[in-house]
Amino acid sequence: MYSAAASALAELNALPETHVAAGLRAQQQRQYALATDCFARALELEPANAPALRCLSDALLAGGRYQEALPICERIVRADPGSVPARFNLAVVLSRVRRFDQAEMAYLDLLAEHGDYVQARYNLASLYQAQGKLAEAAEQWRLVVESGSDLPSARAALAEAYMDMGKPEAAMDQYAEATRLQPGDPVAWANLAEAARAAGSLGRAVLAVQKAIHLAPQDPDLWKRLGDYQLEIHRGTGKREFLDLAVVAWSKTIELDPARKDVLELLRTYGPASQPAWHAGQ
């Protein structure tokens, strides 16, 4: 009886499907190292097992083992050059191992055949932006935005590219769209405020940072920005009311973060001229 059971178990362990199933269970539990071992064992038993090969690729990617995943992804694409997911995974891995030129070509080839593949275009835009290829990045982000996917992160990335390109007005438009898509995100409003400031729209900058403060009232940096914007308006108009508002905002910054030496210096400089006057030690 024991001999028969042992023989049956040995036969079961010799089946690639058994190890693939075990690997899938491990992967569901995020045990990626164990999953990788299971899929690798399945391939030892049957090197041409396509499901095991794909699963091994997925496990290596999920575990962040990109260098090991690269030859596996290349092997999958060679076996099935028409597979869009396989080609996408290869492009991702090429980017992760810093083979940027090859990753770019992989994404471009994929998009030449599947121009509506938003995720591939998103990754290509990210790749360009990480390399400082701002014009190329902006073009790809624009195409992502125009695809109708309405991804706030794509709007923000396009705006960032425009800011780095010295186009604050265009950046402001994109950050405004990002706030429309994520009205409860204080970062989106803070980004809009900075773009508006760079574009010379100080009134809009104040309104945007006030919205950010409403969403995150305990953030001292937002209060500091509000004070800075009010000071710029004061300098442009000569109206003391804006200086008073700047001092109030900076005072709130110190209330939240007493160690801010830069803000204390602003208060020592401008506080005595405000109404009511601010004095050191307050």
PyMOL commands that set and color helices and strands:
alter all, ss='L'
color gray80, all
select helices_A, chain A and resi 2-13+16-28+32-45+50-62+66-79+84-96+100-113+118-130+134-146+152-164+168-181+186-198+202-215+220-237+240-256+261-273
alter helices_A, ss='H'
color red, helices_A
deselect
rebuild
show_as cartoon
